[in-house]
Amino acid sequence: MDELKIYMITWSTHNTRISERMVKFWVQLWVPVILNESMEIEISGYILQIINEFKLEYKDVFCPQILAYNICKDHVHMILKCYEWYRDNMVRKFKWKSTQLYKNNHGIFDSLHLWGQKYNRREIIDERYLYNAINYVENNREKHGLPISNGLLPVVHAILS
């Protein structure tokens, strides 16, 4: 079986990033999804729920290990330890399932896109990079001038434990 790898994962909310392809083909953006503090807490709770479902379903064999996590109004950062061959499915599940749980909780039956289609990943190859990446993720809210939410902290700690 492949070895576990560590990745810096980032994905953004819907319509908050513009790619070169979008500029080239004059793709029109609609209203961007910007999360408020209560949405950040709620969605982080869904991420925790998804992780716990992984643990029950796979008995920790494929379960992701989140080494750092933060959510900032228009994007999510996480340091994810997992098998490379399963990484895309895990991120896809985080994005899809958190959207479905959000829609169910708010009685939304129409189409709703919380997240952009793609995500960024960077493999972390040494301890120094890991230390810097964790520090970056942990301090990302501060970097963006967002308050450290007392409601968000317990959820983040639960995600990491």
Beta strands, then each sheet from edge to edge (+ up, - down):
strand 1: 4-12
strand 2: 65-72
strand 3: 75-83
strand 4: 120-124
sheet 1: 2+ 3- 1+ 4-
end
